[in-house]
Amino acid sequence: MIRGVLLIALAALLWATTSIVAKFLFGGSNLAPLTLAFLRLVVALPFFWVLMRREQRQLCRDNPHGNAVGSSLRSLSLKALLPLAALGLFQALYQGSYLVAVDLSGAGIATLISLCLPPVFVAILAAPLLGERPTLTTLVAAIAAVFGTGMLVLGDIDTTGTLRLAGILMSLLAAAVYTGFTLTSRYNSVGTPAFTTAFICFFTAALLLLPVVLLTGGFAALQTMALKHWLMVCYIGVVPTGIGYLMFFTGIKSTPATLSSIVVTLEPLFVALLAWLILGEMLGTVGVAGAIVLVVAVIVASRSNTAAGANQNG
């Protein structure tokens, strides 16, 4: 289990570098956030294709009579593909809104809002949508999370002098979209293997982003990009996206769900730390306090929600 926890923690650290590298990329080139979101998926797709093929071969070896669920893309029914396509839609919206938020506001505050609010939203919305009743602890954690987010916004005002409203709104949009992604993942009980799901999801997201980038002229900036900018794009596509997800999926195989959900919350903390050390982004005293409240609320909500689910299953 220790190995699994370390892999998930390392995945969270790799994911945290995405917004840091993206901030350098936006500052040193004319690349638009939506274009980077598309390029990130395109770079990662071959990686997930290889992992998916390896996963399918393993399933075929384990089930020589073809009884493995989703052992082949051709074996997936329309009923199985629709939730995966929905996941791709949410992924496309999240990638775009999150990177726009990073560009407009900052890596630290954008990540804290985009990734810390969804677990709390999920804990609340799971009741009416999925029949999962939230506990009193979950509701208290939700209120604390909203309070912590408010402190983050106030901290942003203190440190910048002006409220970067557009960036905050995009962060909230990213949080809402990621909530939809998580709820759809829970609803999708088809049992499609992890890397098959990841490939279909990322492929769908890339297809949806392509016309948007074309219509907005996002590819025009590619002609002015230097080698270092392309290396940054490749890094984001391969390291935090490809290798990061590989470590995460490998780690959760030997890590309890409650513990893994808590370890994942290290990502926004890693981002805030890296943004401070590398980018010089300061949250301020109020912002730091809000970040602590928000992360603690996420941990409490995750533990409470998982415990409630275990009691219902028992």
Order of alpha helices (4+ residues) and beta strands (2+ residues): alpha-alpha-alpha-alpha-alpha-alpha-alpha-alpha-alpha-alpha-alpha-alpha
